Each structure stands twice: as C-alpha cells, then as structure tokens.
Amino acid sequence: MAKSFARIVSILLHPLFMPVYGLLIIFQTNGSIMLQMPYEAKRIILVIVAINTLLLPVLVLPIFRGMNIVKSLQMQNHRERILPISFALISYIFSFYFLKRLPILNEISMFMLGATLAVLASLIISVWWKVSIHMIGIGGVVGLTFALTFSAYFCVFPYLILAILLAGVVAWARLHLNTHSPAQVYTGFGIGVLLVSLSILIF
C-alpha cells in the first residue's frame, strides 16, 4: 500500500509537471498584476510551456527506449538520463526564449530561467551521479513560491507552505521506493530551491 502511494506521488509530482504547476500557481494568485492579465494570454503561455516542457519530452522517451538508449522509462542508471535530459534542456531553453520575448511580468520568464538552469544542473551532475530530479523539480516550485513571497504583486504564502509539505512527501516517496539515497534527495531539493529562487530574486 505504501509503495503504491509512493508511486502515485512520483507520477503526480513528476518533475516534467513542475513548470506547468509553477505557472498555475503564478496565474492563480490574486495579485493585481495577475488579475489584469487576460485569460487568453495565460492560456497561450500555459499551452506553449506545457508542449515544450511536458509533451515533447514525454513523446521522445519511447523513442529513446526503442533505440535502447535508455533501458527503462524510469532510467535507473544516471548515465541513461543524459540524452533525454539534453533533449528536455533544449525545450526548456525554447520556452524561456518564448517567455522572455513577451511583454509579461519578469517573474514568469525568470521562473522558466531557473527551471532551465535546474535542468542544466541535473544534466551536468548526471554525468557522474544520480541526483534526484524529482526533488530538483519540487524544489524549484518551493523556490518559486519562496521568491514570490518577497514580491508585492503576489500572495503566495499558502502555496509556499503547500509546496514545502509536498516536497516532504516527494522526498519520502523517493526514499521509500529506494530510487535515491538521502544525499541525492537533499542535494536535488537544494539545487531546485536555490536556482529557481535566485533566478527570480536576482534577475
């Protein structure tokens, strides 16, 4: 029962969903800037980001599996992750480039910059170590909500608390499934929090 729950958590809070979840948090806040943003603009941004950071990486995984580049879709070996993460990185860069060119609030594009840097970090580390990409992803959402608490445009404190709680659940799930060591989990979380929060706060 516990393992089944851990697997469900790992699927629902998969790192590929994190950019979409992050944007939904930004769009659902009741700050005046978000209320003024047209629904159609939010929808277009969400669709483009979802296609690039979720749909395309998911579609290429079976191709990599068929070519025997990855042994399984779980990619248990850290070196199996290199090519799929490289492909995802290109999609993330495109999403950041797309958002940066739009006349939207800077925090939105900087969130994508932080997410892109997090993917780059996971790619570099995967050359020699199996860091928890799940924790990098949920850590990025924690970093997003943490950074937005310093902005007058957003009211995200409840989302920050929720993100921290979910990060704890994800950490438990990855450890319970024996997919990562505690060091890999904590390192992944730290990378996600730092890169995303600093991208928003500094830039």
C-alpha positions as CSV (number, residue, x, y, z in Angstrom):
1,M,0.0,0.0,0.0
2,A,2.7,2.4,1.0
3,K,4.7,1.6,-2.2
4,S,1.6,2.2,-4.4
5,F,1.1,5.6,-2.8
6,A,4.8,6.4,-3.3
7,R,4.5,5.5,-7.0
8,I,1.4,7.7,-7.3
9,V,3.1,10.6,-5.7
10,S,6.1,10.1,-8.0
11,I,3.8,10.3,-11.0
12,L,1.6,13.2,-10.0
13,L,4.6,15.2,-8.8
14,H,6.9,14.2,-11.6
15,P,9.5,16.9,-12.5
16,L,8.1,17.3,-16.0
17,F,4.9,18.7,-14.5
18,M,6.7,21.3,-12.4
19,P,6.8,24.2,-14.9
20,V,3.1,23.8,-15.5
21,Y,2.4,23.7,-11.8
22,G,4.6,26.7,-11.2
23,L,2.8,28.7,-13.9
24,L,-0.6,27.7,-12.5
25,I,0.5,29.0,-9.0
26,I,1.5,32.3,-10.5
27,F,-1.7,32.7,-12.5
28,Q,-3.9,31.7,-9.6
29,T,-2.5,34.3,-7.2
30,N,-4.8,37.2,-6.5
31,G,-2.2,39.9,-7.1
32,S,-3.5,42.9,-9.1
33,I,-1.0,42.2,-11.9
34,M,-2.3,38.7,-12.4
35,L,-5.9,39.9,-12.3
36,Q,-5.2,42.3,-15.1
37,M,-3.5,39.7,-17.3
38,P,-6.0,38.4,-20.0
39,Y,-7.2,34.8,-19.6
40,E,-6.3,34.2,-23.3
41,A,-2.7,35.3,-22.6
42,K,-2.4,33.0,-19.7
43,R,-3.8,30.1,-21.7
44,I,-1.4,30.6,-24.6
45,I,1.6,30.8,-22.2
46,L,0.5,27.7,-20.4
47,V,-0.1,25.7,-23.6
48,I,3.3,26.6,-25.1
49,V,5.2,25.8,-21.9
50,A,3.2,22.5,-21.5
51,I,4.1,21.4,-25.0
52,N,7.8,22.2,-24.7
53,T,8.5,21.1,-21.1
54,L,6.0,18.2,-20.8
55,L,4.6,16.8,-24.0
56,L,7.7,16.8,-26.2
57,P,10.0,15.2,-23.5
58,V,7.3,12.5,-22.9
59,L,6.9,11.8,-26.6
60,V,10.6,11.2,-27.2
61,L,11.1,8.8,-24.2
62,P,9.5,5.8,-26.0
63,I,11.8,6.6,-29.0
64,F,14.9,6.5,-26.8
65,R,13.6,3.3,-25.2
66,G,13.1,1.7,-28.7
67,M,16.6,2.7,-29.7
68,N,17.9,1.1,-26.4
69,I,19.3,4.5,-25.4
70,V,17.5,4.0,-22.1
71,K,16.9,0.6,-20.5
72,S,13.6,1.6,-18.9
73,L,11.4,4.7,-18.7
74,Q,12.5,5.0,-15.1
75,M,16.1,5.5,-16.2
76,Q,17.6,3.9,-13.1
77,N,21.2,4.4,-14.3
78,H,22.3,8.0,-14.1
79,R,24.1,7.9,-17.5
80,E,20.8,6.8,-19.2
81,R,19.4,10.2,-18.3
82,I,22.0,12.3,-20.3
83,L,20.4,12.2,-23.7
84,P,16.7,12.6,-22.5
85,I,17.7,15.5,-20.2
86,S,19.7,17.1,-23.1
87,F,16.6,17.0,-25.2
88,A,14.5,18.4,-22.4
89,L,17.0,21.2,-21.9
90,I,16.6,22.4,-25.5
91,S,12.8,22.5,-25.0
92,Y,13.3,24.5,-21.7
93,I,15.6,26.9,-23.4
94,F,13.0,27.5,-26.1
95,S,10.3,28.1,-23.5
96,F,12.4,30.6,-21.7
97,Y,13.2,32.4,-25.0
98,F,9.5,32.5,-25.8
99,L,8.5,33.9,-22.5
100,K,11.3,36.4,-22.4
101,R,10.1,38.0,-25.6
102,L,6.6,38.5,-24.3
103,P,5.5,41.7,-22.6
104,I,4.7,39.9,-19.3
105,L,5.8,40.2,-15.7
106,N,9.5,39.4,-15.3
107,E,8.9,36.8,-12.6
108,I,7.3,34.5,-15.1
109,S,10.2,34.3,-17.5
110,M,12.7,34.2,-14.6
111,F,10.9,31.2,-13.2
112,M,11.5,29.5,-16.5
113,L,15.1,30.6,-16.5
114,G,15.5,29.0,-13.1
115,A,13.9,25.8,-14.3
116,T,16.2,25.7,-17.3
117,L,19.2,26.2,-15.1
118,A,17.9,23.4,-12.9
119,V,17.7,21.0,-15.9
120,L,21.2,22.0,-16.9
121,A,22.5,21.3,-13.4
122,S,20.8,17.8,-13.4
123,L,22.4,17.1,-16.8
124,I,25.9,18.0,-15.6
125,I,25.5,16.1,-12.4
126,S,24.1,13.0,-14.2
127,V,27.4,12.5,-15.9
128,W,28.8,11.0,-12.7
129,W,26.0,10.9,-10.1
130,K,22.3,10.1,-9.8
131,V,20.8,13.2,-8.2
132,S,17.0,13.2,-7.6
133,I,15.4,15.0,-10.4
134,H,12.1,14.7,-8.7
135,M,13.5,16.7,-5.8
136,I,15.0,19.3,-8.2
137,G,11.6,19.7,-9.7
138,I,9.6,20.1,-6.5
139,G,12.5,22.2,-5.0
140,G,12.0,24.5,-8.0
141,V,8.4,25.1,-7.0
142,V,9.4,25.7,-3.4
143,G,12.0,28.2,-4.7
144,L,9.4,29.9,-6.9
145,T,6.9,30.4,-4.0
146,F,9.6,31.4,-1.7
147,A,10.9,34.1,-4.1
148,L,7.4,35.4,-4.8
149,T,6.7,36.0,-1.1
150,F,9.1,39.0,-1.4
151,S,7.0,40.5,-4.3
152,A,4.2,42.9,-3.8
153,Y,2.4,41.5,-6.8
154,F,1.8,38.0,-5.4
155,C,0.1,36.5,-2.4
156,V,1.6,33.0,-2.3
157,F,2.3,32.2,1.3
158,P,-0.3,29.4,1.4
159,Y,1.3,27.9,-1.8
160,L,4.7,28.1,-0.1
161,I,3.5,26.0,2.8
162,L,1.8,23.6,0.5
163,A,4.9,23.3,-1.7
164,I,7.1,22.5,1.3
165,L,4.7,19.9,2.5
166,L,4.6,18.3,-0.9
167,A,8.4,18.3,-1.1
168,G,8.5,16.3,2.1
169,V,6.0,13.8,0.6
170,V,8.1,13.5,-2.6
171,A,11.3,13.0,-0.6
172,W,9.6,10.2,1.4
173,A,8.3,8.6,-1.8
174,R,11.7,8.6,-3.5
175,L,13.4,7.2,-0.4
176,H,10.6,4.6,0.2
177,L,11.0,3.3,-3.3
178,N,14.7,3.0,-2.9
179,T,15.3,5.0,-6.0
180,H,17.7,7.5,-4.3
181,S,19.9,7.9,-1.3
182,P,19.2,10.7,1.3
183,A,22.2,12.7,-0.1
184,Q,20.7,12.5,-3.6
185,V,17.3,13.6,-2.4
186,Y,18.6,16.6,-0.3
187,T,21.0,17.7,-3.0
188,G,18.3,17.7,-5.6
189,F,16.0,19.7,-3.4
190,G,18.7,22.3,-2.6
191,I,19.6,22.7,-6.3
192,G,15.9,23.3,-7.2
193,V,15.3,25.8,-4.4
194,L,18.5,27.8,-5.0
195,L,18.5,28.0,-8.8
196,V,14.8,29.0,-9.2
197,S,14.6,31.4,-6.2
198,L,17.9,33.1,-7.1
199,S,16.9,33.5,-10.7
200,I,13.7,35.3,-9.7
201,L,15.3,37.4,-6.8
202,I,18.5,38.4,-8.6
203,F,17.3,38.9,-12.2
